[in-house]
Amino acid sequence: MLMMNRVYASVSVLLLGATLCCPMLSAQPGKEPPVSETAPAPSGFRPDQYESGVVAQVNREVITRGQVWATLSGSLAGADEATRKDRFDRALVEMVRNVLLDQATQKLQLRVDERFVRTRIESEKEEVGGEENYRAALMERGVTEREYMSDLMRQSERTFLLRSKAGLDRGIGTELRPEYEVIPTVSEVRAEYQKRLSTEFSRPAEREIWFLAITRGSTASRLPDGTTEPGTNEKALALAQKLRQDLLTGADFGVLAERFSPASADEKGYFGWQQVETSSLAQEVLDWAFDAARRPGDLSEPLPLGGANPRGFVLVRVSGIREASVVPFAEAQGLIAQRLKAKRTAAALALVEAKLVEESYISPPQLKTLLSRSLREKAAQASGR
């Protein structure tokens, strides 16, 4: 029996795969009444057949173990028993889903225009590099072009059914109408904007920052007798003042940073756009850079590093300023609408398929229960509930 996590994962993957739009379809109301939960088994069906080949029944159609294994031919070489069972379970779930969708499309007499499928095939031929590569791919899969075309037609019909009921396509007539609304209204988009205004759609102040640091240690010097004269704050300050004058007269900030500032040599002194809340730069650098008096191009005086007992001095340049701002609704509207539609689409597709499962006869009953629960969990997750 399928484990819950396997069914959930399988159904989730299959559901999200339904994204193809098929405009060239026709439909007529079906005449066959819906099959009830107590639909009779097909002729000759017995419960003990689960042990001898039949693994599931979907309304009046049975799925045999051989049919499931046939879909896995060539993909299980060398697989251990646990892997084989997992793949079998996933394949069974996919077959049940496809049978349900095919039964629904047949009841509505949905038919895809063959010209649409041929156009898609021609596009695929171009993608794989021509007719020869396309036929080689079909041979590798073990299908003829006609079989592949037939499969594409069924996929297109299934997809159109799901998309129409989920509200993504216009549907056809009275039998195939949207059951959900996935396009958000302007009011709903604006409400989502207000909800996220203080976080996602608020831009904090930013400064484009350069800095080089002259530490006491970097001013130590080797004496003729081989000893080292320690660096001092006085030397560090004097060097920082000299470098500031060099920068004011056109010296390259990156070159000086590489030569005199080990702390910023790798970056050549440039640290890009920084925000107070997320920056890892020294507080002295940020305090000066984000001062309200700053203007683009400003260069600081030597700033002491380390408070009352400085370990050196830093020169900071602000080359760009972005003040705190809010993303306007007109700018955020499209993104928000797209997100809301995507969430609602995923939920609607899951609910359409869950309803199809719940209105059908599926045996063994545990399979139906797990499929329904998985799809409804998927819908709840997609909608954020």
CORRAHU-V801549 format. One record per pair of residues at least 24 apart in sequence whose ideal C-beta (glycine too) atoms are under 7 Angstrom apart, sorted by the first residue. I is the first residue (numbers start at 1). J is the second residue. Records with the same first field share a line. If there is no record, write none. Layout:
I=J + J
This chain:
1=366
2=89 + 93 + 367 + 370
4=370
6=86 + 89 + 90
7=93 + 370 + 371 + 374
8=374 + 377
10=90 + 93 + 94
11=93 + 371 + 374 + 375 + 378
12=378
14=94 + 97
15=349 + 350 + 353 + 378
16=346
18=159 + 162 + 349
20=155 + 156 + 159
21=163 + 169
22=112 + 116 + 156 + 159 + 160
24=112 + 113 + 116
25=110 + 111 + 112 + 160 + 172
26=111
27=108 + 109 + 110 + 172 + 173 + 175 + 176
28=109
29=175
30=107 + 108 + 109
32=107
34=359
35=59 + 60 + 360 + 361
37=361
39=361
55=92
56=92 + 96 + 363 + 364 + 367
57=363
58=96 + 99 + 100 + 360 + 362
59=103 + 360 + 361
61=99
63=92 + 95 + 96 + 99
67=95
68=92 + 95
71=95
96=362 + 367 + 371
98=158
100=356 + 357 + 360
101=158 + 161
102=154 + 158
104=161 + 356
105=157 + 158 + 161
108=175 + 176
110=157 + 160 + 161
112=153 + 156 + 157
117=149 + 152 + 153 + 156
120=152
121=149
162=349 + 352 + 353
165=352
166=345 + 348 + 349 + 352
167=348
168=345
179=352
180=348 + 351
182=341 + 344 + 345 + 348
183=341
184=337 + 340 + 341
188=340
189=333 + 336 + 337 + 340
190=329
192=336 + 340
193=329 + 332 + 336
197=326
201=326 + 327 + 332
202=326
203=324 + 325 + 327
204=275 + 277 + 324
205=290 + 322 + 323 + 324
206=273 + 274 + 275 + 322
207=274 + 289 + 290 + 318 + 321
208=272 + 273 + 318 + 319 + 320
209=271 + 274 + 281 + 285 + 289 + 316 + 318
210=253 + 269 + 270 + 271 + 317 + 319
211=264 + 269 + 271 + 285 + 314 + 315 + 316
212=243 + 256 + 257 + 260 + 261 + 264 + 269 + 315
213=261 + 263 + 264 + 305 + 312 + 314
214=239 + 240 + 260 + 261 + 312 + 313
215=311 + 312
216=311 + 312
218=260 + 262
233=310
236=312 + 313
237=302 + 313
240=302 + 313 + 315
241=302
243=315
244=299 + 302 + 315
247=299
248=299
253=317
282=314
284=314
285=314 + 316
288=316
289=316 + 318
294=318 + 321
296=320 + 321
343=382 + 383 + 384
346=382
347=379 + 382 + 383
350=375 + 378 + 379 + 382
351=379
354=379
